[in-house]
């Protein structure tokens, strides 16, 4: 098996004139090897949405760190939010995991937004109908698993990206952005995340109509021949 590396890129912005994003993205190391990325879109926007998304993200992170499997994490997080808020608030939850024990990438969705998967064989969408967590008693995630192999890209985004431009009679074309920004699948995960978010902001005329988040995970040939793990963050304040 060739030496590979996992790249992650996150780009997010809050709704125009809203002080705080209701989207939360967190990363946790898995106890048996690998990482999980948790993406939560809290109901509505602003501080109340942030409170909900933080609540859901913290619960999911704690379970993942304890070694609970992704599907069980999503179900338990749903039960927790439903009990804690009496079934009156919801959150859209997605989890991407790099599971080194099984050698797979695991995608767990409780979201209306589809997930894009790009491999050497082509591009596909995960668009199974799922419900947000926190409301209905029998809610369960849609789970997809694929092998860890080079030239794989997973793209997850929230409503602010999915619905970008709708107010003006337009809609974001994710495929066109990928073709323009990363036609050979050799750009960094961060470059692709930035390109998609910037396109969404442009379609909303520079005033995002909802909290918008893009998360990109790439499996690529290893570029630096060492065993050092690196993480970079830029956080405007």
HELIX and SHEET records of a PDB file:
HELIX    1   1 UNK A   46  UNK A   65  1                                  20    
HELIX    2   2 UNK A   70  UNK A   84  1                                  15    
HELIX    3   3 UNK A  159  UNK A  162  1                                   4    
HELIX    4   4 UNK A  166  UNK A  168  5                                   3    
HELIX    5   5 UNK A  174  UNK A  181  1                                   8    
HELIX    6   6 UNK A  189  UNK A  203  1                                  15    
SHEET    1   A 5 UNK A   4  UNK A  13  0                                        
SHEET    2   A 5 UNK A 212  UNK A 221 -1                                        
SHEET    3   A 5 UNK A 152  UNK A 157 -1                                        
SHEET    4   A 5 UNK A 115  UNK A 119 -1                                        
SHEET    5   A 5 UNK A 122  UNK A 126 -1                                        
SHEET    1   B 5 UNK A  23  UNK A  29  0                                        
SHEET    2   B 5 UNK A  34  UNK A  42 -1                                        
SHEET    3   B 5 UNK A  91  UNK A  99 -1                                        
SHEET    4   B 5 UNK A 104  UNK A 110 -1                                        
SHEET    5   B 5 UNK A 142  UNK A 147 -1                                        
END                                                                             
